[in-house]
Amino acid sequence: MKEHPKNQLGEFQSRRARARRRLRLLTAITCAWAFRSLLCAQTVSTPPQPTTSPEPAYRIEAGDVVGIHFFYNDELNTKAQVRPDGKISLPLIGEAKIAGSTIEELAGRLSEQYKDKLRQPAITIQVEGFANRRVFVGGEVTRPGVLPLVGKQTLMAAIYEAGGMTRAAKRNEVTVFRQAATGNIQQFNLAVGRLGSKASKPSPAMEFVLQPMDIVVVHESGIARANRFVEQYLRQMSPALLTAGFSYFVNAAVLQ
């Protein structure tokens, strides 16, 4: 007995639907695997724990401004910016490569070089300007931009130096991007929290110490994104409606 054409059509549609579901499942698995591989290619690190070990001696870099002072020969005092090749020009000895040296190393090396030219080559060195001692703070802060990094500065201190967070900031989502010595980009996700809260320990942002050339991004809250969407939607409304007595305050979420 032959099967009714309607039953054959229904079976065919059922098989096609199952094939589509399998195809969608396979596509989803493939996309998920590709996304996982992409995430694994990035360097995502947990915030480093604060240490009490002494900081390593600072090494002079290209772009730094260095002052070299001769105790008994003031006429030789020199103030110069380190060139991209790491060198500066000094009286009597000419070109000297100083980038990569600590203050103590450079003072000893220059004293040795001036030994045959000065009776008492007593030399002191001071770094008067730092080229790369700065951080970048952006996102939901009052004054985004480049900030000088003076001494040991925490993430919270940098945010306050940038004017603090705006009302649209998401306090539990601040990201710091840092380039490691290997060239990979490290990503640190931290929560700032609120001052004066009764937490058992300070927030990670109060202990996280920034390094030169770090990039700090304060993210926008979901409520702020929703308010911005509403504002953009209302701006697209008919001018006739807006001039007929409609007023709105997006930040307060009030429509009149």
Secondary structure, 3 states (H helix, E strand, C coil): CCCCHHHHHHHHHHHHHHHHHHHHHHHHHHHHHHHHHHHHHCEECCCCCCCCCCCCCCECCCCCEEEEEECCCHHHCEEEECCCCCEEEECCCEEEECCCCEHHHHHHHHHHHCCCCCCCCCEEEEEEECCCCEEEEEECECCCEEEECCCCCEHHHHHHHCCCECCCEEEEEEEEEEECCCCCEEEEEECCCCCCCCCCCCCHHHHCECCCCCEEEEEECHHHHHHHHHHHHHHCCCHHHHCCCCCEECCCCEEC
